[in-house]
């Protein structure tokens, strides 16, 4: 369900990436319609998609780390005998 709801957003994002890549290549001086322009747009698009994927992955990692840092932990310590090591179990 979530993926289906996100499809329009992903499509809009892909269109925006392609538009920015085209704009950049025109700014670099490539002639629209030329083979060099097409290669530039392809490389720019791939670079922008990779940067977006990395940013999304980083945000997910940060979220997971913050969720793990804020979860409660319960620990129990046992001393089997005098002079022995203390054994602590956390969950």
C-alpha positions, 0 to 999 in steps of 0.5 A: 500500500505504501509503495503504491501511494509513493509511486506518484511522488517517485515519478515526479522526482524522476521527472525533476531529476531528468529536468535538472540533468538536462538544464545542467548539460545545457549549461555545460554547453552541450547541444540538445539532440547531440550524442554528447548531450545525451551522454551528459544527461545520462551521466547527470541523471545517474549521478543525481539518482545515486545521490538521492539513493544515498541520502535516503539510505542515510536518513533510514540509518539515522532513523534506525539508530535513533530508534535503537538509542531511545528504546528501553533496556532491561538488565539482570545481574547474577553473582553465582558465588562469592569471588566469581564474575558477575554475569549480566544479561540485557534485553 
